[in-house]
Amino acid sequence: MRTTIDIPDETYKSVKMVAAEHNTTVKQLVLDGLDLLLLHRAPKPPTRRLQLPLIRSTRTDKLEIDSEKIYEIIDFP
């Protein structure tokens, strides 16, 4: 899509110099800047702490398990 924006002369000269120093174009610098702006403004997923256990047990006894018991139950290669 094509659009027109007004950039002050001094700002444009500075941007053009930066583009030349980085061997790129003013257009690419503007696109990179917009990408950064959009990245920082992207909505962040809400942070919620998990309440464990996720499935409440009705059992009152505890399951005691260690590595040896796991190896007895599951055949590992």
TIMI-2910 file (N, C-alpha, C, CB; in pm, 1 decimal, decimal comma, always signed):
<rs>
+----------+----------+----------+----------+----------+----------+----------+----------+----------+----------+----------+----------+------+
!      n_x !      n_y !      n_z !     ca_x !     ca_y !     ca_z !      c_x !      c_y !      c_z !     cb_x !     cb_y !     cb_z ! resn !
+----------+----------+----------+----------+----------+----------+----------+----------+----------+----------+----------+----------+------+
!    +84,9 !   -116,5 !     +0,0 !     +0,0 !     +0,0 !     +0,0 !    +89,7 !   +123,0 !     +0,0 !    -96,7 !     -0,4 !   +121,8 !  Met !
!    +50,0 !   +222,4 !    -69,5 !   +126,2 !   +346,7 !    -79,6 !    +58,2 !   +452,2 !     +5,4 !   +138,5 !   +394,1 !   -227,4 !  Arg !
!   +140,4 !   +529,1 !    +78,1 !    +87,0 !   +636,7 !   +160,8 !   +184,3 !   +753,8 !   +158,8 !    +61,6 !   +588,3 !   +306,2 !  Thr !
!   +139,3 !   +867,6 !   +204,5 !   +222,3 !   +987,4 !   +209,4 !   +227,0 !  +1037,8 !   +352,6 !   +168,4 !  +1097,3 !   +113,6 !  Thr !
!   +348,1 !  +1068,0 !   +400,3 !   +362,3 !  +1128,3 !   +532,3 !   +452,0 !  +1250,7 !   +520,5 !   +420,1 !  +1026,4 !   +635,1 !  Ile !
!   +429,9 !  +1347,6 !   +606,5 !   +512,6 !  +1468,1 !   +608,3 !   +619,7 !  +1452,2 !   +715,2 !   +426,4 !  +1595,6 !   +634,5 !  Asp !
!   +746,0 !  +1458,1 !   +670,6 !   +859,6 !  +1446,7 !   +761,5 !   +936,7 !  +1578,2 !   +754,3 !   +951,6 !  +1323,5 !   +724,8 !  Ile !
!   +965,9 !  +1636,4 !   +869,2 !  +1044,9 !  +1760,7 !   +866,2 !  +1177,7 !  +1738,3 !   +793,3 !  +1071,1 !  +1812,2 !  +1010,6 !  Pro !
!  +1224,6 !  +1841,6 !   +723,9 !  +1345,7 !  +1830,6 !   +642,1 !  +1466,5 !  +1778,8 !   +721,5 !  +1379,0 !  +1965,9 !   +581,7 !  Asp !
!  +1490,5 !  +1834,6 !   +839,3 !  +1605,4 !  +1793,2 !   +918,8 !  +1595,4 !  +1645,6 !   +958,7 !  +1617,4 !  +1880,9 !  +1043,6 !  Glu !
!  +1475,2 !  +1604,1 !   +995,3 !  +1455,2 !  +1464,2 !  +1032,7 !  +1481,5 !  +1373,8 !   +913,1 !  +1312,2 !  +1441,9 !  +1086,6 !  Thr !
!  +1431,9 !  +1412,7 !   +795,6 !  +1450,3 !  +1331,5 !   +675,5 !  +1598,7 !  +1320,5 !   +639,7 !  +1371,3 !  +1391,4 !   +557,5 !  Tyr !
!  +1672,9 !  +1432,6 !   +654,2 !  +1816,4 !  +1429,1 !   +624,7 !  +1887,1 !  +1331,3 !   +718,8 !  +1878,5 !  +1570,9 !   +637,4 !  Lys !
!  +1848,9 !  +1335,4 !   +846,2 !  +1910,3 !  +1244,1 !   +943,4 !  +1877,5 !  +1098,7 !   +910,2 !  +1862,8 !  +1277,4 !  +1086,0 !  Ser !
!  +1752,4 !  +1073,3 !   +875,3 !  +1710,5 !   +937,1 !   +841,7 !  +1783,6 !   +889,0 !   +716,4 !  +1557,0 !   +930,7 !   +820,7 !  Val !
!  +1796,4 !   +976,4 !   +619,6 !  +1865,1 !   +939,3 !   +495,4 !  +2012,3 !   +906,9 !   +523,1 !  +1854,1 !  +1053,4 !   +391,1 !  Lys !
!  +2076,2 !   +982,3 !   +614,1 !  +2215,3 !   +954,2 !   +649,2 !  +2227,4 !   +819,3 !   +720,3 !  +2271,9 !  +1066,4 !   +738,1 !  Met !
!  +2135,3 !   +790,9 !   +811,7 !  +2137,2 !   +662,1 !   +882,1 !  +2116,8 !   +548,0 !   +783,3 !  +2028,5 !   +658,0 !   +992,2 !  Val !
!  +2025,4 !   +567,0 !   +689,5 !  +2000,5 !   +463,9 !   +588,1 !  +2126,5 !   +437,8 !   +506,2 !  +1884,3 !   +505,7 !   +495,4 !  Ala !
!  +2195,6 !   +543,3 !   +467,9 !  +2318,3 !   +527,0 !   +389,8 !  +2425,8 !   +455,4 !   +471,9 !  +2370,4 !   +664,1 !   +341,9 !  Ala !
!  +2436,5 !   +491,1 !   +600,9 !  +2536,3 !   +427,2 !   +686,8 !  +2510,7 !   +277,8 !   +702,2 !  +2537,9 !   +493,5 !   +823,7 !  Glu !
!  +2383,4 !   +240,3 !   +701,9 !  +2347,6 !    +99,7 !   +720,4 !  +2320,7 !    +28,5 !   +587,1 !  +2224,9 !    +89,0 !   +810,3 !  His !
!  +2351,9 !    +96,8 !   +478,5 !  +2337,0 !    +39,2 !   +344,6 !  +2194,9 !    -12,1 !   +320,9 !  +2437,4 !    -74,6 !   +324,7 !  Asn !
!  +2096,6 !    +70,5 !   +355,8 !  +1956,3 !    +35,4 !   +336,0 !  +1882,2 !   +158,1 !   +284,5 !  +1892,1 !    -17,4 !   +468,1 !  Thr !
!  +1753,0 !   +149,9 !   +276,1 !  +1673,6 !   +261,2 !   +225,2 !  +1593,7 !   +326,0 !   +337,1 !  +1579,9 !   +213,8 !   +114,0 !  Thr !
!  +1547,5 !   +448,3 !   +309,4 !  +1462,0 !   +517,9 !   +405,4 !  +1333,9 !   +437,2 !   +424,6 !  +1429,7 !   +663,1 !   +357,3 !  Val !
!  +1281,9 !   +383,7 !   +317,4 !  +1159,9 !   +303,4 !   +325,4 !  +1179,1 !   +185,8 !   +422,3 !  +1120,0 !   +251,6 !   +184,9 !  Lys !
!  +1292,6 !   +116,5 !   +410,8 !  +1315,8 !     +1,6 !   +497,0 !  +1332,4 !    +43,9 !   +642,7 !  +1438,8 !    -75,2 !   +450,3 !  Gln !
!  +1398,6 !   +157,8 !   +666,7 !  +1411,1 !   +208,0 !   +803,2 !  +1274,7 !   +239,4 !   +862,7 !  +1499,5 !   +332,2 !   +806,4 !  Leu !
!  +1187,9 !   +301,2 !   +783,9 !  +1053,6 !   +333,8 !   +832,2 !   +976,2 !   +205,9 !   +861,7 !   +977,4 !   +420,2 !   +729,0 !  Val !
!   +985,2 !   +107,7 !   +772,8 !   +915,5 !    -19,0 !   +795,5 !   +968,8 !    -90,4 !   +919,4 !   +929,1 !   -109,7 !   +673,1 !  Leu !
!  +1101,2 !    -89,6 !   +937,2 !  +1159,9 !   -151,8 !  +1056,5 !  +1112,3 !    -81,3 !  +1183,1 !  +1313,9 !   -148,9 !  +1048,9 !  Asp !
!  +1107,1 !    +51,6 !  +1178,1 !  +1060,1 !   +127,6 !  +1293,4 !   +914,4 !    +98,6 !  +1326,1 !  +1078,2 !   +275,4 !  +1268,8 !  Gly !
!   +831,7 !    +86,4 !  +1224,6 !   +690,3 !    +53,5 !  +1246,8 !   +675,8 !    -87,1 !  +1303,9 !   +610,5 !    +65,8 !  +1115,6 !  Leu !
!   +757,4 !   -179,9 !  +1253,2 !   +753,8 !   -316,6 !  +1307,6 !   +788,2 !   -317,3 !  +1456,2 !   +851,4 !   -407,8 !  +1230,7 !  Asp !
!   +892,1 !   -241,6 !  +1493,5 !   +930,4 !   -234,0 !  +1635,0 !   +818,7 !   -173,0 !  +1718,9 !  +1059,1 !   -151,9 !  +1651,3 !  Leu !
!   +758,2 !    -68,3 !  +1668,9 !   +649,3 !     -3,5 !  +1741,8 !   +533,3 !    -99,9 !  +1763,0 !   +601,3 !   +121,3 !  +1666,8 !  Leu !
!   +497,0 !   -171,4 !  +1657,6 !   +385,4 !   -266,1 !  +1668,0 !   +419,2 !   -382,9 !  +1759,4 !   +347,0 !   -318,2 !  +1529,8 !  Leu !
!   +544,2 !   -424,7 !  +1757,9 !   +587,1 !   -534,8 !  +1843,9 !   +574,6 !   -496,9 !  +1991,1 !   +731,7 !   -574,9 !  +1811,8 !  Leu !
!   +614,1 !   -374,2 !  +2024,6 !   +607,7 !   -330,1 !  +2164,2 !   +464,7 !   -298,6 !  +2208,8 !   +695,4 !   -207,5 !  +2183,7 !  His !
!   +378,3 !   -269,2 !  +2115,4 !   +240,5 !   -237,6 !  +2151,4 !   +147,8 !   -358,0 !  +2143,0 !   +188,5 !   -128,4 !  +2062,7 !  Arg !
!   +201,8 !   -471,0 !  +2100,5 !   +118,9 !   -591,5 !  +2089,1 !    +66,7 !   -628,2 !  +2227,3 !   +199,6 !   -710,3 !  +2026,8 !  Ala !
!    -59,9 !   -667,6 !  +2234,5 !   -113,7 !   -704,2 !  +2365,4 !    -40,1 !   -824,6 !  +2421,6 !   -263,9 !   -733,7 !  +2355,8 !  Pro !
!     -1,6 !   -814,3 !  +2546,4 !    +69,1 !   -924,4 !  +2610,8 !    -33,3 !  -1016,7 !  +2674,0 !   +170,6 !   -872,7 !  +2716,9 !  Lys !
!     -7,5 !  -1145,9 !  +2665,1 !   -103,0 !  -1239,3 !  +2725,5 !   -107,2 !  -1217,5 !  +2876,7 !    -64,9 !  -1386,8 !  +2692,6 !  Pro !
!   -224,3 !  -1230,0 !  +2934,1 !   -234,4 !  -1209,9 !  +3078,4 !   -155,6 !  -1317,2 !  +3153,2 !   -381,8 !  -1211,1 !  +3122,9 !  Pro !
!    -90,0 !  -1274,3 !  +3257,3 !    -14,4 !  -1370,3 !  +3337,5 !   -101,3 !  -1416,6 !  +3453,5 !   +118,9 !  -1308,2 !  +3389,3 !  Thr !
!   -121,7 !  -1544,1 !  +3458,9 !   -200,8 !  -1603,6 !  +3566,3 !   -119,0 !  -1712,8 !  +3629,8 !   -336,4 !  -1658,8 !  +3514,3 !  Arg !
!   -118,8 !  -1715,7 !  +3758,0 !    -48,7 !  -1822,1 !  +3827,9 !   -138,8 !  -1944,3 !  +3835,1 !     -5,5 !  -1776,8 !  +3969,5 !  Arg !
!    -79,9 !  -2058,1 !  +3813,4 !   -153,2 !  -2183,5 !  +3821,0 !   -172,5 !  -2224,3 !  +3965,5 !    -80,6 !  -2293,5 !  +3743,9 !  Leu !
!   -287,4 !  -2269,2 !  +3994,8 !   -315,0 !  -2324,6 !  +4127,1 !   -304,5 !  -2476,6 !  +4114,9 !   -457,3 !  -2279,9 !  +4181,1 !  Gln !
!   -206,5 !  -2533,5 !  +4180,2 !   -189,0 !  -2677,8 !  +4173,0 !   -244,6 !  -2742,5 !  +4298,7 !    -40,5 !  -2714,4 !  +4154,4 !  Leu !
!   -298,4 !  -2859,0 !  +4295,7 !   -318,9 !  -2943,4 !  +4178,2 !   -437,4 !  -2894,7 !  +4095,9 !   -340,4 !  -3088,9 !  +4220,1 !  Pro !
!   -427,3 !  -2917,5 !  +3965,6 !   -534,3 !  -2876,2 !  +3876,7 !   -657,7 !  -2963,0 !  +3894,5 !   -487,7 !  -2880,9 !  +3732,8 !  Leu !
!   -636,9 !  -3089,8 !  +3927,4 !   -748,3 !  -3181,4 !  +3952,3 !   -738,4 !  -3223,0 !  +4098,1 !   -745,0 !  -3306,9 !  +3855,2 !  Ile !
!   -834,4 !  -3188,0 !  +4172,8 !   -832,3 !  -3220,1 !  +4315,7 !   -862,8 !  -3368,5 !  +4335,5 !   -934,5 !  -3132,5 !  +4393,6 !  Arg !
!   -784,8 !  -3429,5 !  +4421,3 !   -801,4 !  -3571,3 !  +4449,7 !   -894,2 !  -3589,4 !  +4569,3 !   -664,8 !  -3638,4 !  +4476,0 !  Ser !
!   -968,1 !  -3697,6 !  +4565,4 !  -1054,0 !  -3729,9 !  +4679,1 !   -983,5 !  -3825,8 !  +4774,3 !  -1186,5 !  -3790,7 !  +4630,9 !  Thr !
!   -864,4 !  -3872,7 !  +4734,9 !   -788,8 !  -3965,6 !  +4819,5 !   -721,0 !  -3888,8 !  +4932,0 !   -683,8 !  -4043,8 !  +4736,3 !  Arg !
!   -711,8 !  -3952,8 !  +5044,4 !   -646,3 !  -3890,0 !  +5158,6 !   -504,7 !  -3941,6 !  +5180,4 !   -728,1 !  -3912,3 !  +5283,4 !  Thr !
!   -472,1 !  -4057,6 !  +5120,2 !   -336,9 !  -4110,3 !  +5136,5 !   -243,5 !  -4045,8 !  +5033,2 !   -336,3 !  -4265,4 !  +5122,1 !  Asp !
!   -115,5 !  -4054,8 !  +5057,1 !    -17,6 !  -3993,8 !  +4968,0 !    +50,8 !  -4100,8 !  +4884,6 !    +86,1 !  -3913,3 !  +5047,9 !  Lys !
!    +89,1 !  -4062,9 !  +4765,4 !   +162,8 !  -4152,0 !  +4676,3 !   +311,1 !  -4119,2 !  +4689,4 !   +114,2 !  -4137,8 !  +4527,6 !  Leu !
!   +385,5 !  -4212,7 !  +4737,3 !   +530,2 !  -4195,6 !  +4750,6 !   +595,3 !  -4260,6 !  +4629,1 !   +584,1 !  -4258,3 !  +4885,0 !  Glu !
!   +666,8 !  -4182,0 !  +4549,7 !   +728,9 !  -4235,9 !  +4428,9 !   +866,9 !  -4173,3 !  +4412,1 !   +640,3 !  -4209,4 !  +4303,4 !  Ile !
!   +959,9 !  -4254,0 !  +4362,0 !  +1094,1 !  -4203,4 !  +4334,3 !  +1138,3 !  -4259,4 !  +4198,8 !  +1195,5 !  -4243,4 !  +4448,6 !  Asp !
!  +1260,4 !  -4229,8 !  +4160,8 !  +1309,9 !  -4271,4 !  +4028,8 !  +1308,2 !  -4422,5 !  +4011,8 !  +1450,9 !  -4219,5 !  +4007,0 !  Ser !
!  +1344,9 !  -4495,1 !  +4114,1 !  +1347,1 !  -4641,4 !  +4103,3 !  +1208,0 !  -4696,5 !  +4074,2 !  +1402,3 !  -4703,9 !  +4232,3 !  Glu !
!  +1107,0 !  -4644,6 !  +4141,6 !   +970,0 !  -4691,8 !  +4118,1 !   +922,7 !  -4657,5 !  +3977,3 !   +874,4 !  -4631,2 !  +4221,3 !  Lys !
!   +963,4 !  -4541,4 !  +3929,7 !   +925,9 !  -4503,0 !  +3792,8 !   +986,9 !  -4601,6 !  +3693,9 !   +972,2 !  -4357,6 !  +3760,7 !  Ile !
!  +1115,5 !  -4636,5 !  +3712,4 !  +1181,3 !  -4731,6 !  +3622,5 !  +1119,8 !  -4871,0 !  +3632,4 !  +1330,5 !  -4738,6 !  +3653,7 !  Tyr !
!  +1065,0 !  -4905,7 !  +3746,7 !   +997,5 !  -5034,9 !  +3760,4 !   +865,4 !  -5036,1 !  +3681,7 !   +971,2 !  -5066,3 !  +3909,7 !  Glu !
!   +796,2 !  -4924,9 !  +3680,9 !   +665,2 !  -4915,9 !  +3616,5 !   +677,1 !  -4899,6 !  +3465,2 !   +586,2 !  -4799,6 !  +3674,9 !  Ile !
!   +773,4 !  -4815,9 !  +3421,3 !   +784,6 !  -4782,5 !  +3278,0 !   +912,4 !  -4841,8 !  +3224,9 !   +781,9 !  -4628,3 !  +3254,2 !  Ile !
!   +902,5 !  -4910,9 !  +3108,4 !  +1020,0 !  -4967,0 !  +3043,9 !  +1088,2 !  -4857,7 !  +2960,8 !   +981,6 !  -5089,3 !  +2955,1 !  Asp !
!  +1204,2 !  -4814,1 !  +3009,7 !  +1281,8 !  -4717,2 !  +2933,8 !  +1384,7 !  -4792,1 !  +2851,4 !  +1349,9 !  -4613,5 !  +3027,3 !  Phe !
!  +1416,7 !  -4740,7 !  +2734,6 !  +1517,0 !  -4809,1 !  +2651,2 !  +1654,5 !  -4808,6 !  +2710,6 !  +1523,0 !  -4746,7 !  +2516,5 !  Pro !
+----------+----------+----------+----------+----------+----------+----------+----------+----------+----------+----------+----------+------+
</rs>
